[in-house]
Amino acid sequence: MFRRLSKIMLAFAWLIFAGGDARAQAPSTQPDLAKLADEAQGWLSDMIRINTSNPPGNEMAVAKYISAILQKENIPNEVVEITPGRGIVIGHLHAGPLPDAANALMLLAHQDTVGVDPSKWSVDAFGAVVREGYIYGRGAIDDKAMLAANLATIVALKRSGARLARDIVFLASADEEQGGSASIKVVIEKYWDKIACAYALNEGGRVMLKDGKVQYVGIQASEKVSYNVIVTATGPSGHGSIPRPDNAVVHLAAAIAKLGTYQVPAEPNTITRRYFEQLAKVEENDTAKWMRALEQPERADLAVKHLSEESPMWNSMLRDSITPTIINAGFRNNVIPSQATANLNVRMLPGHSIDELIGQLGKAVNDPQIKFKLAPDPGENAPPSDLTSSLYKTIERIAPQEFSGAVALPFLSTGATDSASLRLHKVQAYGLNPFPLTDADDARMHGDDERIPVESFRKGVMFLYHVVSDFASTK
Ligand SMILES: [Zn+2]
């Protein structure tokens, strides 16, 4: 009852406040997007200069920086310290007197980055150096560019005085790269009230730049689920001078040789089928032919084979995948160890069962000396986002307006993002890295000399603003 009364009072206060604020009644003005992109570029550079390599993350420093900008723009926000030194920023623009999570759109980006090996970089990884049209720095793509673009979007909406049809929730998250105790999972569990929303835009999609033109805008609507499986070989220990057929190292090596080339049958799903169908419109003839053949039952198997051979990423999008990543065996040159282990990084298509796959792998290896065990902390097995939602349709409509000749298509990412946690919370979350990037640009993510073309960054800021303002403004 008290809650209800206070809500009514809050609504009343909002009406008075809104009525008294001249800007709220003024007609909305189109923001100067070139100027906005300039500002956003400054924010991106500043944020690159704040080292948030995870571990340890230290996101609090960036969180305070972002909060100060929101503060200056009179956008209500708070910094929440999830664990010591690890802060997130939550900002809001409200469409009406009461928060309305059932229609709210979240703009999400993570503040932490992976680490760097400074000896491999040609510039200071935290210097935000601009060279030959690129901004260099750890996080230049992943994910400080999106963080700056999200910030530019909410600031521009606020300044324009646009009448909103839905609430905007700004979230600068932490601990995405490690998914530990300060990650979005924890934020959803503990602070859902503060970030509640129905839609979200996050990293994970891509704007593919090829031969100087945007070929497609990939809207990430689903992602593979990450697991680690530990393979253990056991056998008798012994002297290195007496070879034995039951040597654990030999058995592990044989198992890994089989597992490394093991192909789970392909299973195109709604998203990958639609992806290839759309991509066929802009691909070269030969490749496009195989993409269309996926839909012809008598040629589908051959099509899968061709596409899988043409691109390792397509291969991974089409099936559960197994990648050996670590091998551990032995401790002395002249000792046969009694145990040898390996790690398999397994990425499952959403909805598939890891236990079933482990069963199949056991049969394929067929060796009583080999055992499989699922490692703790598996990824989130989330249902895909809806390809007919109003947000998906907005991006699909705006993408070709923004980049002429480009197609919009749904995308199933092979890597994991924070979106899976949101999807499990019934949020229609989509990945939209709005910056046009080539494969070569993209490959530097998590790598040495990560960089983003200045022009692509600016274009991405504008594209994101257009999508969000179209989706969130009253028409
Ligand atoms: Zn990222």
Residues whose N, C-alpha, C, O or C-beta is under 5 A from the ligand:
A	BS01	ZN	D142 D143 E203
